[in-house]
Amino acid sequence: MPKNIGTAASEAAVRLAEQTAEAMYSRDAASRLIGLEILSVRPGYSRMTMVVRPDMVNGHHICHGGYLFTLADSAFAYACNAYNRNTVASACHIDFLAPAAEGEVLEAECEERSRTGRTGVYDTTIRNHQGKVIALFRGKSYRIAGEVIAGLEAEEARPAAAGPTTSRVEGNPQ
């Protein structure tokens, strides 16, 4: 394939990922509530930030693990939905490695490790502004019926097994 065709296809994939992220974020009250910001998104990848606010610290005066989990889980969601295919978590795990202090700016970077059929595996690393790793998160994804933005993808790109675009969950383990 000539280089310019591949480049055009990858540019289109990035545009699709960005449009999908914009649509998701407009409906993502949880991420907006805690002030998550999307820095970058492309197929299978996202990078987000969060400032640890005073209302996010626990009794030890460090960032509550639930907020760290939400940051990582949101980065995971934007990475695995970047193909404009409705995708949810089927399992996830987080390891807290270091505390995050009030006022710190945290960055979550999520990268796709595997995507086959309806499932995928994604790793998210949360770092503070100094680059210190705060937490490691692994999420397993499951694709359900429909698209984030219905009709945005070309009809021929949709697998025949997916059927009509609906919000019905197909065999989701949740």
C-alpha positions as CSV (number, residue, x, y, z in Angstrom):
1,M,0.0,0.0,0.0
2,P,1.4,3.4,-0.9
3,K,2.4,5.4,2.1
4,N,-0.1,8.3,1.6
5,I,-3.0,5.8,1.6
6,G,-1.9,4.4,5.0
7,T,-1.3,7.8,6.3
8,A,-4.8,8.9,5.2
9,A,-6.3,5.9,6.8
10,S,-4.5,6.5,10.1
11,E,-5.5,10.2,10.1
12,A,-9.1,9.1,9.6
13,A,-8.8,6.6,12.5
14,V,-7.4,9.4,14.7
15,R,-10.2,11.7,13.7
16,L,-12.7,9.0,14.5
17,A,-11.1,8.4,17.9
18,E,-11.2,12.2,18.6
19,Q,-14.9,12.5,17.6
20,T,-15.8,9.4,19.6
21,A,-14.0,10.9,22.7
22,E,-15.8,14.2,22.3
23,A,-19.2,12.4,22.1
24,M,-18.4,10.2,25.1
25,Y,-17.1,13.1,27.2
26,S,-20.2,15.1,26.6
27,R,-22.2,12.3,28.2
28,D,-19.6,11.4,30.9
29,A,-20.8,13.1,34.0
30,A,-18.5,11.2,36.3
31,S,-15.3,12.2,34.5
32,R,-16.5,15.8,34.1
33,L,-17.5,15.9,37.8
34,I,-13.9,15.1,39.0
35,G,-12.3,17.4,36.4
36,L,-10.7,14.8,34.1
37,E,-9.2,16.3,31.0
38,I,-8.5,14.4,27.8
39,L,-5.0,15.3,26.4
40,S,-4.8,12.8,23.6
41,V,-6.7,10.0,22.1
42,R,-6.2,7.7,19.1
43,P,-7.2,4.1,18.4
44,G,-6.3,2.0,21.4
45,Y,-4.7,4.8,23.3
46,S,-5.6,7.7,25.6
47,R,-3.9,10.2,27.9
48,M,-5.9,12.1,30.6
49,T,-5.1,14.3,33.6
50,M,-6.7,15.0,36.9
51,V,-5.8,17.5,39.6
52,V,-6.1,16.0,43.2
53,R,-8.5,18.4,44.8
54,P,-9.0,18.9,48.6
55,D,-12.3,16.9,48.4
56,M,-10.5,13.9,46.9
57,V,-8.2,13.2,49.8
58,N,-8.9,10.5,52.4
59,G,-8.3,10.3,56.1
60,H,-4.5,9.9,55.6
61,H,-4.6,13.2,53.6
62,I,-3.6,11.4,50.3
63,C,-5.7,10.9,47.2
64,H,-8.5,8.4,47.8
65,G,-7.9,5.2,45.8
66,G,-11.4,5.4,44.3
67,Y,-10.4,8.6,42.4
68,L,-7.2,7.0,41.1
69,F,-9.3,4.0,40.0
70,T,-11.7,6.4,38.3
71,L,-8.9,8.2,36.5
72,A,-7.4,4.9,35.2
73,D,-10.8,3.4,34.3
74,S,-11.7,6.5,32.3
75,A,-8.5,6.4,30.4
76,F,-9.2,2.8,29.7
77,A,-12.7,3.6,28.5
78,Y,-11.6,6.3,26.1
79,A,-8.8,4.0,24.7
80,C,-11.0,1.0,24.1
81,N,-14.0,3.0,22.7
82,A,-11.8,5.0,20.3
83,Y,-12.8,2.7,17.5
84,N,-16.4,4.0,17.9
85,R,-17.6,0.6,18.9
86,N,-19.5,0.4,22.2
87,T,-17.1,-1.3,24.6
88,V,-17.3,-1.9,28.4
89,A,-15.1,-3.3,31.1
90,S,-15.4,-7.0,31.8
91,A,-12.7,-7.0,34.5
92,C,-10.0,-4.7,35.9
93,H,-7.3,-4.6,38.5
94,I,-5.3,-1.8,40.0
95,D,-2.1,-1.7,42.0
96,F,-1.5,1.4,44.1
97,L,2.3,2.0,44.2
98,A,2.7,5.4,45.7
99,P,0.5,8.1,47.3
100,A,-0.7,11.2,45.5
101,A,-0.9,14.4,47.4
102,E,-3.5,17.2,47.3
103,G,-2.7,19.6,44.5
104,E,-0.7,17.1,42.4
105,V,-1.5,16.8,38.7
106,L,-1.8,13.2,37.7
107,E,-1.6,11.8,34.2
108,A,-3.1,8.5,33.1
109,E,-1.8,6.9,29.9
110,C,-3.6,3.9,28.6
111,E,-2.3,1.6,25.8
112,E,-4.0,-1.3,24.1
113,R,-2.1,-4.6,24.5
114,S,-4.5,-6.9,22.7
115,R,-7.8,-6.6,20.8
116,T,-9.3,-9.7,19.2
117,G,-12.9,-10.3,18.4
118,R,-15.1,-8.8,21.1
119,T,-12.3,-8.6,23.8
120,G,-9.3,-6.5,24.6
121,V,-6.6,-5.9,27.2
122,Y,-5.4,-2.4,28.1
123,D,-2.8,-1.2,30.5
124,T,-3.0,2.2,32.2
125,T,-0.2,3.9,34.1
126,I,-0.8,6.8,36.4
127,R,2.1,9.2,37.0
128,N,2.5,12.4,39.0
129,H,4.0,15.6,37.5
130,Q,7.5,14.4,38.3
131,G,7.0,11.1,36.4
132,K,6.7,8.9,39.4
133,V,4.4,5.9,38.9
134,I,1.4,6.2,41.3
135,A,-0.6,3.2,40.1
136,L,-0.8,0.5,37.5
137,F,-4.2,-0.6,36.1
138,R,-5.1,-3.4,33.7
139,G,-8.5,-3.5,32.1
140,K,-10.2,-6.2,30.1
141,S,-12.8,-4.9,27.6
142,Y,-15.8,-6.5,26.0
143,R,-17.5,-5.0,22.9
144,I,-21.2,-4.8,23.0
145,A,-23.7,-3.9,20.3
146,G,-23.7,-0.5,18.7
147,E,-21.5,2.5,18.2
148,V,-20.7,5.4,20.4
149,I,-21.8,7.7,17.6
150,A,-24.3,5.8,15.6
151,G,-23.7,5.8,11.9
152,L,-20.3,7.5,12.0
153,E,-18.4,4.5,10.7
154,A,-18.9,3.4,7.1
155,E,-21.6,0.6,6.9
156,E,-19.1,-1.8,5.2
157,A,-16.7,-1.5,8.1
158,R,-19.3,-3.0,10.5
159,P,-19.0,-6.8,10.9
160,A,-22.1,-8.7,9.6
161,A,-22.4,-10.4,13.0
162,A,-22.8,-7.1,14.8
163,G,-26.3,-6.7,13.3
164,P,-28.3,-3.5,13.7
165,T,-27.1,-0.7,15.9
166,T,-28.8,-0.9,19.2
167,S,-27.9,-0.3,22.9
168,R,-28.7,-3.9,23.8
169,V,-25.9,-5.8,25.6
170,E,-24.9,-9.0,23.8
171,G,-23.6,-11.6,26.2
172,N,-21.9,-9.1,28.4
173,P,-20.6,-10.7,31.6
174,Q,-21.6,-7.7,33.7
